[in-house]
Amino acid sequence: MSKNKQMVGISRRTLVKSTAIGSLALAAGGFSLPFTLRSAAAAVQQASEKVVWGACSVNCGSRCALRLHVKDNEVTWGETDNTGSDEYGNHQVRACLRGRSIRRRINHPDRLNYPMKRVGKRGEGKFERISWDEALDTIASSLKKTVKQYGNEAVYIQYSSGIVGGNMTRSSPSASAVKRLMNCYGGSLNQYGSYSTAQISCAMPYTYGSNDGNSTTDIENSKLVVMFGNNPAETRMSGGGITYLLEKAREKSNAKMIVIDPRYTDTAAGREDEWLPIRPGTDAALVAGIAWVLINENLVDQPFLDKYCVGYDEKTLPADAPKNGHYKAYILGEGDDKTAKTPQWASQITGIPVDRIIKLAREIGTAKPAYICQGWGPQRQANGELTARAIAMLPILTGNVGISGGNSGARESTYTITIERLPVLDNPVKTSISCFSWTDAIDHGPQMTAIRDGVRGKDKLDVPIKFIWNYAGNTLVNQHSDINKTHEILQDESKCEMIVVIENFMTSSAKYTDILLPDLMTVEQEDIIPNDYAGNMGYLIFLQPVTSEKFERKPIYWILSEVAKRLGPDVYQKFTEGRTQEHWLQHLYAKMLAKDPALPSYDELKKWVSISVKIPMVILSPTKHFVTTPRQIHLKRLPVRLKFIPASWRKLPVPGNWKKMK
C-alpha cells in the first residue's frame, strides 16, 4: 500500500543522550533538540513482576507502545504509554482499545499452539496435529515439486497487512522474510497495487509525480480545512494518530473545518464547523460544480496554473492533445460531453443544495491558505482514481499546493524515521499481477494477458498459481470479493496444490490451508518497530519477548530458516547469512549506528523502550515533484498513449468466455 509519508533519518547531531539509566532526556520543544529516550522502568511495579515494553503493530498507521506487566511468565495486565511530559509534538503514544487488549489475545484459549495439517476439505476447518518436522518437510517437498514442475512463477506470496510495523516480523508480501526466502530460491510471482489504496496511489503520481502533501501540523497555518471522506478519528485513532494533531493545530490557527462525508463521523463529532452530507461516490461531481464557480467568478489562481500545470486550459494543452481536451473546457461544457458542470448539475447528483455548493466554492476560492484533503474512502469505487484526481484539482485551481497551510488534496502526509530493514534481495521473477487478480491466476493463469488483465513484465502468464504462502493475513477469503467463487476455486485442489498459512488464530483464511503453522505474536519476540503513517512524530520501539515461547509456537524467522535448510545448504546460507533473529537485528542496528555514531549501542538500547524524534513541519514543493521530474513529460505524452487503448479493447473477449480462449 502506498502511503503519504516521508522518511527522516536519525541524525547524530540531534540525538539527546540520557543522563542516567531510568531517567528521560526530554525534547526541548524545538527542532534543535528533538530526541527523547524513554526508559523501560515501570512507574508502578510490584516486586515480583517485571514490565516489558511491547507494541501493537497492526495496519492502522500507528505503532503504539505497550507496557506489559509479567509475573511467572504470564502477562497479567497491560497499560499504554504514560511516560514523558506528554507535550504537543512529543506526546505520549497512547494505544486504543485494540492495543490495550493485547493481553487477552496473548492468553486466549483459541491461540494456535501446534503445527497441523488439513484432514477435511479446504474451508471445513478440520485439522490434526503433526510434528514440526512433518510440517516443514511437507512444505519444502511441495515447494521443490512446484518449482521443478511449473517454475517459480507458480509460487505466490499472498497480500497481507497483519504485521506491517515489524522488521523481522513484517508481513507485507514485498518486504517480508517470506519474500527473502523465495528470492533465495529462485523468486516468486510479484504483485502490485493494494486492496486499500490502489486508485489514489496511482492517481496522485499521475497528477503530481508523488503521493505527498503537507503534514497535519501545518494546519497551524491554515485558514480553512476541507476534508473529503477523511475520517482519522476512526481509522487512525490512537495516540500516535492524526486527530490529536488536528485538534492542536486548529487551536493555533482557528481554521474553519468543513467535513464532507455521507456519515457524521467521529472526526466531525463536534469538532467540525460544518458537516456536508453527500451521496456516496459523488465527490467528483461536487468538485466539478465547485470548479465551475471558481472559473466563472475568477477565483482560480491563474498565474499558478500557467506556471506549474499542464492541460488546465488551451495555453498549456499539449499540441498533440484533442481540441478542447483541457480541464477548463470539460468544466464549462465545451468538451466532448457538452455538459456544463454547474452547481445545479452537481446538486442533482450529490444531494447538496445549489446555494451551499456556491458558498463552498467561494470559501475555498477566498480562504488562503486552504488545507484540502481526502481520505481513502472516496477512491474505493470503480474509476476511483478519477475521484481522487478530481479532489486534487481544488488545491491546484486555487494555488494551495506548495504553500504553508495548504495541501495537495491527498490524505495528510506523515513522516517517519528510517531504519535498516531485513533485506529481501532481488526477485529473479519479474512478472507481476494485480494483488486482486490472484484467484484469476489460480483459475486461468495462462490466459491472463498484459492488455486484458494487467500482467506486467511479460505479455501473459505462463503458468497458474500452484503454491501460496499466507503469512499474518486474512485475504484468502476475508478481504477478497466474491467469497463463493473464491471458495470454489480454493476447494479445487487440482488448481492451487499447496496453501501454507502462518497465523496466531484459526482465521477464515486458515481454514483453507493445507499446512497450518502457529506463529509467535510480535510482542513475544525481539524486534525493532518504527512509527508509520499516522502522525508527525517519528519514533522507534524496541521489543523484547514478553514471555518465553509456549507450546510449540515459533517465530516466523525460525520457521523460514528451517524451510530454507530443507531446500538446500546454499539456500539456507543465503537466507540466514549465518545469523539468528537477534543477530540480524544487531547487524541491522550496527548499520544504523555506523551512519549515526551518537546512537547508543544495541545493548544500551535494550534499556530503553523508544527513541522519539520531533520532526519539522513539511510542505509539498510544487517544483520538486511535478515540474522538474520526468513525470511532467509523461503527462504531456499521455493523450497520445491513451488514444490507442480503445483499439486494443475491441480485441478483448466477451466476459465469461475464458474457457474458449486458446
C-alpha positions in Angstrom: 0.0 0.0 0.0 1.3 3.5 -0.8 1.0 6.0 2.0 1.7 9.7 2.1 4.9 9.7 4.2 8.4 10.9 4.1 11.5 9.2 5.6 13.6 11.2 8.0 16.9 9.8 9.2 18.2 9.9 12.7 21.0 12.5 12.9 23.9 12.2 15.3 23.9 16.0 15.6 20.4 16.0 17.1 20.5 13.0 19.4 19.9 13.7 23.1 21.6 11.2 25.4 20.0 10.5 28.8 21.9 11.5 31.9 21.2 8.3 33.8 19.5 4.9 33.3 15.9 5.3 34.2 15.7 9.0 33.5 14.3 10.7 30.5 16.0 13.0 28.1 13.1 15.1 27.1 12.7 17.1 23.9 13.0 20.8 24.4 10.2 21.5 22.1 12.3 23.0 19.3 13.9 21.3 16.3 17.4 21.7 17.8 16.7 19.1 20.5 14.2 16.7 19.1 15.1 13.3 20.5 13.7 11.5 23.5 14.9 8.3 25.1 12.1 6.7 27.1 13.1 4.4 29.9 11.7 0.9 30.3 11.5 1.4 34.1 8.0 0.9 35.4 6.3 3.7 37.3 4.2 1.3 39.4 5.6 -2.2 39.7 5.2 -5.0 42.2 8.4 -6.6 43.5 7.5 -10.0 42.0 6.7 -8.7 38.5 8.5 -7.1 35.6 7.4 -4.6 33.0 8.3 -5.4 29.3 7.6 -2.9 26.6 5.8 -4.2 23.5 4.0 -2.7 20.6 0.8 -3.0 18.6 1.9 -3.3 15.0 -1.4 -3.8 13.1 -2.2 -1.8 9.9 -3.9 1.3 11.4 -0.9 3.5 10.7 0.1 3.9 14.3 2.6 1.8 16.2 1.7 2.1 19.8 4.0 1.3 22.7 2.5 -1.1 25.3 3.7 -1.6 28.9 3.0 -5.3 29.7 3.3 -6.5 33.3 4.6 -10.0 33.6 4.5 -12.4 36.5 5.5 -16.0 36.5 5.9 -15.9 32.7 2.4 -14.7 32.2 1.1 -11.2 31.1 -1.1 -10.2 34.0 -2.1 -6.8 32.8 -1.2 -4.2 30.2 -1.2 -0.4 30.0 -0.3 2.1 27.4 2.4 4.7 27.1 2.3 7.0 30.2 5.9 8.3 30.1 7.4 11.7 29.4 5.8 15.1 29.7 3.1 14.5 27.1 3.6 17.8 25.3 2.4 18.6 21.8 4.9 17.4 19.3 6.4 14.9 21.8 3.2 13.5 23.3 2.5 10.1 24.7 1.5 7.5 22.1 -1.5 6.0 23.9 -2.9 2.8 22.3 -6.5 2.4 21.5 -8.6 -0.5 22.9 -7.2 -2.9 20.4 -3.7 -2.4 21.6 -4.6 -2.3 25.2 -6.5 -5.6 25.0 -3.4 -7.5 23.6 -3.1 -9.5 26.9 -6.4 -11.2 26.0 -5.1 -12.2 22.7 -1.7 -13.5 24.1 -3.5 -15.7 26.6 -6.6 -16.5 24.5 -7.6 -20.2 24.5 -8.1 -20.1 20.8 -4.4 -19.4 20.1 -2.8 -21.9 17.7 -0.4 -24.0 19.6 0.9 -26.7 17.3 1.6 -27.4 13.6 -1.4 -29.0 11.9 -2.3 -30.5 8.6 -5.7 -30.4 6.9 -7.8 -33.6 7.0 -11.1 -32.4 5.6 -11.9 -30.3 2.6 -10.5 -26.8 2.3 -12.7 -24.5 4.2 -14.1 -27.0 6.6 -11.6 -26.3 9.3 -10.7 -29.9 10.0 -7.1 -30.4 11.1 -4.9 -32.8 13.0 -1.8 -32.1 15.0 1.5 -33.0 13.4 5.2 -32.5 14.3 7.2 -29.6 13.2 9.5 -31.9 11.2 6.5 -33.3 9.2 5.1 -29.8 8.6 8.4 -28.4 7.4 9.3 -31.4 5.3 5.9 -31.3 3.6 6.2 -27.6 2.8 9.8 -27.9 1.5 8.8 -31.0 -0.6 5.8 -29.3 -2.1 7.8 -26.1 -2.9 10.5 -28.2 -4.6 7.9 -30.0 -6.6 6.1 -26.8 -7.6 9.3 -25.1 -8.8 10.5 -28.1 -10.7 7.2 -28.8 -12.4 5.9 -25.3 -13.0 8.7 -22.8 -12.3 8.9 -20.1 -9.7 6.2 -18.0 -11.3 3.7 -20.6 -9.9 4.6 -19.5 -6.3 2.7 -16.6 -4.8 3.0 -14.7 -1.5 -0.5 -13.6 -0.5 -1.3 -9.9 0.2 -1.1 -9.4 3.9 -1.3 -6.5 6.4 -1.5 -8.3 9.7 2.0 -7.1 10.8 3.1 -4.1 8.8 5.0 -2.5 11.6 7.6 -5.2 12.3 11.1 -5.6 10.9 11.8 -9.3 11.2 8.1 -9.9 11.6 6.8 -7.7 8.8 4.1 -9.4 6.8 3.9 -7.1 3.7 4.4 -9.5 0.8 7.1 -7.5 -1.0 9.1 -6.9 2.2 8.7 -9.9 4.4 11.0 -12.7 5.4 8.9 -14.9 3.2 9.9 -12.8 0.2 13.5 -13.1 1.2 13.2 -16.9 1.4 11.6 -17.1 -2.1 14.2 -14.7 -3.6 16.9 -17.1 -2.2 15.1 -19.9 -4.0 14.6 -18.5 -7.5 11.9 -16.0 -6.7 8.1 -15.9 -6.9 5.2 -14.2 -8.8 5.1 -10.5 -7.8 2.1 -8.4 -7.1 1.3 -4.7 -7.4 -1.5 -2.5 -6.2 -3.4 -2.5 -2.9 -6.8 -3.6 -1.6 -6.8 -0.3 0.3 -5.4 2.5 -1.8 -4.8 1.2 -5.4 -6.7 4.1 -7.1 -5.3 7.0 -5.2 -1.8 5.6 -5.2 -2.0 5.5 -9.0 -3.8 8.8 -9.4 -1.6 11.1 -7.3 1.7 10.3 -9.1 -0.1 10.9 -12.4 -1.2 14.2 -11.1 1.8 15.4 -9.1 4.7 13.0 -9.6 4.3 11.8 -6.0 1.8 10.9 -3.3 2.9 13.6 -0.9 1.2 16.5 0.8 1.5 18.7 3.8 1.7 17.4 7.3 -1.3 17.7 9.6 0.7 20.0 11.9 0.9 22.5 9.0 -2.8 23.2 9.7 -1.4 25.6 12.3 -1.0 27.9 9.3 -4.3 27.2 7.5 -7.5 29.4 7.3 -9.7 26.6 6.1 -9.7 22.8 6.3 -11.9 20.8 3.9 -12.0 17.0 4.4 -13.5 14.8 1.7 -14.3 11.4 3.2 -11.3 11.7 5.6 -12.0 10.1 9.0 -8.8 9.8 11.0 -10.7 9.7 14.4 -12.0 6.2 13.4 -9.3 4.9 11.1 -6.2 6.2 12.8 -7.5 6.7 16.3 -4.5 6.0 18.6 -2.3 8.4 20.5 0.1 8.2 17.6 -2.7 9.2 15.2 -3.9 12.3 13.4 -6.9 13.5 15.4 -4.9 14.9 18.3 -2.6 16.8 15.9 -5.5 18.1 14.0 -7.1 19.5 17.2 -3.9 21.1 18.4 -3.1 22.6 15.0 -6.6 24.1 14.7 -6.3 25.5 18.2 -3.4 27.6 16.9 -4.8 28.6 13.6 -8.6 28.7 14.4 -9.1 27.3 10.9 -12.7 26.6 9.9 -13.2 22.9 9.3 -15.7 21.5 6.8 -16.3 17.7 6.7 -17.8 16.3 3.5 -18.9 12.7 4.2 -22.1 10.6 3.9 -21.7 9.8 7.6 -21.5 12.1 10.6 -18.2 10.6 11.7 -16.1 10.7 14.9 -13.8 13.1 13.1 -16.6 15.6 12.9 -18.2 14.8 16.3 -18.5 18.5 17.3 -15.0 19.4 16.0 -16.3 20.5 12.6 -17.7 23.9 11.8 -19.9 22.3 9.2 -20.8 18.8 8.0 -22.0 18.4 4.4 -23.6 15.0 3.9 -23.1 13.8 0.3 -24.4 10.9 -1.7 -21.7 8.2 -1.6 -19.4 8.2 -4.6 -20.4 11.6 -5.9 -17.4 13.7 -4.7 -16.1 14.2 -8.2 -19.4 15.8 -9.2 -19.2 18.1 -6.2 -15.7 19.2 -7.2 -16.8 19.9 -10.8 -19.6 22.1 -9.5 -17.2 23.9 -7.3 -14.7 24.3 -10.1 -17.5 25.8 -12.3 -18.0 28.6 -9.7 -14.2 29.1 -9.3 -13.7 29.6 -13.0 -16.7 31.7 -13.7 -16.1 34.0 -10.7 -12.4 34.4 -11.5 -11.4 32.7 -8.2 -8.7 30.4 -9.8 -5.0 31.2 -9.3 -4.2 31.8 -13.0 -0.5 32.6 -12.5 0.0 29.3 -10.6 -1.9 27.4 -13.3 0.1 29.0 -16.1 3.5 28.3 -14.4 3.0 24.8 -12.9 0.2 23.0 -14.7 -0.2 21.1 -18.0 -3.6 21.0 -19.5 -5.7 23.4 -17.5 -6.6 25.5 -20.5 -5.7 26.0 -24.1 -2.4 27.7 -23.3 -0.9 24.7 -21.6 -2.6 22.0 -23.5 0.0 19.7 -25.4 -0.1 20.3 -29.1 -1.0 16.7 -29.8 -4.0 16.7 -27.5 -7.5 16.9 -28.8 -9.0 20.4 -29.2 -10.9 21.4 -26.1 -9.4 18.5 -24.3 -8.3 20.6 -21.4 -9.8 20.8 -17.9 -11.4 24.2 -18.2 -13.3 23.1 -21.3 -14.6 20.0 -19.5 -16.0 22.1 -16.6 -17.6 24.7 -18.8 -19.2 22.1 -21.1 -17.0 22.8 -24.1 -15.5 19.3 -24.2 -16.7 16.1 -25.7 -19.7 15.7 -23.4 -21.1 19.2 -24.0 -22.3 19.3 -20.4 -21.6 22.3 -18.2 -20.8 21.2 -14.7 -22.9 23.9 -13.0 -23.8 23.8 -9.3 -27.4 22.9 -10.4 -25.9 19.9 -12.3 -23.8 18.9 -9.3 -26.6 19.3 -6.8 -28.8 16.8 -8.6 -26.0 14.2 -8.4 -24.7 14.9 -4.9 -27.8 15.9 -3.0 -26.1 19.1 -1.7 -28.1 22.2 -2.3 -27.1 24.6 -5.1 -26.5 27.6 -2.8 -24.3 25.5 -0.5 -22.1 24.4 -3.4 -21.7 28.0 -4.5 -20.9 29.1 -0.9 -18.4 26.3 -0.5 -16.7 27.3 -3.8 -16.4 30.9 -2.7 -15.0 29.8 0.7 -12.3 27.6 -1.0 -11.6 30.3 -3.5 -11.1 33.1 -1.0 -9.7 31.4 2.2 -6.0 31.0 1.5 -4.1 29.0 2.6 -6.7 26.2 2.5 -5.9 22.7 3.6 -7.9 20.4 1.3 -7.5 16.6 1.8 -9.3 13.4 1.2 -9.4 10.0 2.9 -9.2 6.7 1.2 -12.9 6.1 1.1 -13.8 8.3 -2.0 -11.4 6.3 -4.2 -12.8 2.9 -3.3 -15.1 2.6 -6.2 -15.0 1.9 -9.9 -12.9 4.6 -11.6 -12.0 5.8 -8.1 -8.7 7.2 -9.4 -10.6 9.9 -11.2 -12.4 10.9 -7.9 -9.0 11.2 -6.2 -7.7 13.4 -9.1 -10.8 15.5 -9.1 -10.4 16.4 -5.4 -6.8 17.2 -6.0 -7.9 19.8 -8.6 -9.3 22.1 -5.9 -5.9 23.0 -4.4 -4.4 23.2 -7.9 -7.1 25.6 -9.1 -6.7 27.8 -6.1 -2.9 27.7 -5.8 -2.8 25.9 -2.4 -0.1 23.5 -3.5 3.4 24.1 -2.2 2.5 26.7 0.4 2.4 26.6 4.2 -1.1 25.8 5.3 -2.1 24.3 2.0 -2.1 20.7 0.8 -2.1 18.6 -2.4 -5.6 17.3 -2.0 -4.3 13.9 -0.9 -4.6 12.5 2.6 -2.4 14.2 5.1 1.3 13.3 4.8 3.1 11.9 7.7 6.8 11.5 8.3 8.8 8.7 9.9 12.4 7.9 10.6 14.3 5.4 8.6 15.6 2.1 9.9 17.6 -0.6 8.4 15.2 -3.3 7.2 15.8 -7.0 6.7 17.0 -7.1 3.0 14.7 -9.2 0.9 17.2 -9.4 -2.0 16.3 -9.2 -5.7 13.5 -11.3 -7.1 14.6 -13.2 -10.2 11.0 -13.4 -11.4 10.0 -10.1 -13.0 6.3 -10.9 -13.7 3.6 -9.2 -11.7 -0.1 -9.3 -11.4 -2.6 -7.1 -9.6 -2.9 -8.1 -6.0 -6.6 -8.5 -6.6 -6.2 -11.0 -9.5 -4.7 -13.9 -7.6 -7.9 -16.0 -7.9 -7.8 -15.5 -11.7 -4.2 -16.5 -11.7 -5.1 -19.8 -9.9 -8.2 -20.4 -12.1 -6.9 -19.5 -15.6 -3.4 -18.0 -15.2 -2.0 -18.8 -18.6 -5.0 -17.0 -20.2 -4.1 -13.8 -18.4 -2.5 -11.1 -20.6 -0.9 -7.7 -20.2 -3.7 -5.9 -22.1 -6.7 -7.5 -20.6 -5.6 -8.4 -17.1 -2.7 -6.0 -16.3 0.0 -8.6 -16.3 3.3 -6.8 -16.0 6.8 -7.9 -17.0 5.6 -10.1 -19.9 2.7 -10.4 -22.4 1.0 -13.2 -20.5 1.4 -15.5 -17.6 3.0 -18.9 -18.4 1.6 -20.9 -15.5 -1.2 -20.7 -12.9 -0.5 -20.2 -9.2 0.1 -23.6 -7.6 1.7 -22.7 -4.2 0.5 -19.9 -1.9 2.3 -18.5 1.2 -0.2 -16.8 3.5 1.6 -15.2 6.5 -0.2 -12.9 9.0 -3.1 -12.1 6.7 -6.7 -13.0 6.1 -7.0 -12.1 2.4 -7.7 -15.6 1.1 -11.4 -15.1 1.8 -12.0 -12.4 4.4 -10.7 -9.4 2.4 -11.3 -10.7 -1.1 -14.5 -10.3 -3.1 -17.0 -12.9 -4.3 -16.4 -15.4 -1.4 -18.5 -18.1 -3.1 -16.3 -18.0 -6.2 -13.1 -17.9 -4.2 -14.3 -20.8 -2.1 -15.0 -22.8 -5.3 -11.5 -22.1 -6.6 -9.7 -22.8 -3.4 -11.5 -26.1 -2.8 -10.4 -27.5 -6.1 -7.0 -29.0 -5.1 -6.1 -29.6 -8.7 -5.7 -25.9 -9.1 -3.7 -24.5 -6.3 -1.9 -27.6 -4.9 -0.5 -26.2 -1.7 -1.5 -23.4 0.7 0.6 -22.6 3.7 -0.8 -20.4 6.4 1.3 -19.0 9.3 -1.0 -17.5 11.9 -1.9 -16.9 15.6 -5.5 -17.9 15.3 -7.8 -20.1 13.2 -9.0 -17.3 10.8 -11.4 -17.9 8.0 -8.4 -18.0 5.6 -6.6 -20.5 7.8 -9.4 -23.0 7.3 -8.4 -23.3 3.6 -4.8 -24.1 4.3 -3.1 -27.5 3.8 -0.4 -26.9 6.5 -1.1 -24.5 9.4 1.8 -23.2 11.5 1.5 -21.4 14.9 3.3 -18.1 14.8 4.5 -16.1 17.8 2.9 -12.7 18.3 5.0 -9.6 17.7 5.3 -8.9 21.5 6.6 -12.5 22.0 9.9 -11.9 20.1 12.7 -9.4 19.7 12.2 -6.7 17.0 12.5 -3.1 16.2 9.4 -1.3 15.1 9.2 2.3 13.7 6.2 4.6 13.6 4.4 4.5 10.2 1.8 6.8 8.7 -0.4 8.2 11.5 1.1 11.3 13.0 4.0 13.6 12.6 6.2 12.3 15.4 8.8 9.8 14.5 9.8 7.1 16.9 11.3 3.6 17.2 10.1 0.9 19.7 12.4 -1.8 20.8 10.7 -5.0 21.6 11.9 -7.8 23.9 10.0 -11.1 24.3 7.3 -10.5 26.9 7.3 -14.2 27.8 9.2 -17.3 26.7 7.9 -19.4 23.8 4.9 -21.5 24.8 3.5 -24.8 23.5 5.1 -25.3 20.0 4.7 -21.7 18.7 7.6 -20.5 16.7 8.7 -17.1 15.2 8.5 -16.6 11.5 12.2 -16.3 11.0 12.8 -19.7 12.7 10.1 -21.3 10.5 11.5 -20.0 7.3 15.1 -20.8 8.3 14.0 -24.4 8.8 12.3 -24.5 5.4 15.4 -23.0 3.8 17.6 -25.7 5.5 15.4 -28.3 3.8 15.7 -26.6 0.4 19.4 -27.0 0.5 22.5 -25.7 2.3 23.1 -22.9 -0.3 19.5 -21.6 0.2 19.9 -21.8 4.0 23.2 -19.9 4.0 21.9 -17.3 1.6 18.7 -16.8 3.6 20.3 -16.7 7.1 23.8 -15.5 6.3 24.7 -17.4 9.5 22.5 -15.2 11.7 19.7 -15.8 14.2 16.9 -13.3 14.5 18.7 -11.5 17.3 21.9 -11.4 15.3 20.1 -9.9 12.3 18.7 -7.1 14.5 22.1 -6.4 15.9 23.6 -6.4 12.4 20.9 -4.1 11.0 21.2 -1.8 14.0 25.0 -1.7 13.6 24.4 -0.2 10.1 22.3 2.5 11.7 25.0 3.1 14.3 27.6 3.4 11.5 25.6 6.2 9.9 24.8 7.9 13.3 27.6 7.1 15.8 25.8 9.1 18.6 23.2 6.4 18.8 23.5 4.2 21.9 24.9 0.7 21.5 22.5 -2.2 20.9 22.9 -3.5 24.5 22.3 0.0 25.8 19.3 0.3 23.6 17.6 -2.6 25.4 17.4 -0.5 28.5 15.1 1.9 26.7 11.7 1.5 25.1 11.9 4.0 22.3 13.7 6.9 20.6 11.3 9.7 19.7 12.1 12.3 17.1 10.4 15.6 16.8 10.1 16.1 13.1 9.7 19.6 11.5 6.6 20.6 9.6 7.0 19.5 5.9 5.3 21.2 3.0 4.9 19.7 -0.5 7.0 21.6 -3.0 5.4 22.5 -6.4 8.8 22.4 -8.1 10.3 19.3 -6.5 7.9 16.8 -8.0 5.6 17.7 -10.8 7.5 20.3 -12.8 11.2 19.1 -12.8 10.6 15.4 -12.9 10.1 13.1 -16.0 6.5 12.7 -14.7 5.7 16.0 -16.4 7.0 14.7 -19.7 4.9 11.5 -19.2 1.8 13.6 -18.6 2.3 15.5 -21.8 2.5 12.3 -23.8 -0.4 10.7 -22.1 -3.1 11.8 -24.6 -1.1 10.2 -27.4 -0.8 6.9 -25.5 -4.4 6.8 -24.4 -5.9 7.2 -27.9 -4.6 3.7 -28.9 -6.3 2.0 -26.0 -9.9 1.7 -27.5 -8.5 -0.2 -30.4 -7.0 -2.8 -28.0 -10.2 -3.0 -26.1 -12.0 -4.2 -29.2 -9.7 -7.2 -29.3 -10.8 -8.4 -25.8 -13.0 -11.5 -25.5 -16.6 -11.2 -24.2 -16.6 -11.6 -20.4 -17.3 -15.2 -19.4 -15.6 -16.7 -22.4 -12.4 -17.6 -20.5 -12.6 -21.3 -21.3 -12.9 -20.7 -25.1 -9.6 -18.8 -25.2 -6.5 -20.5 -26.6 
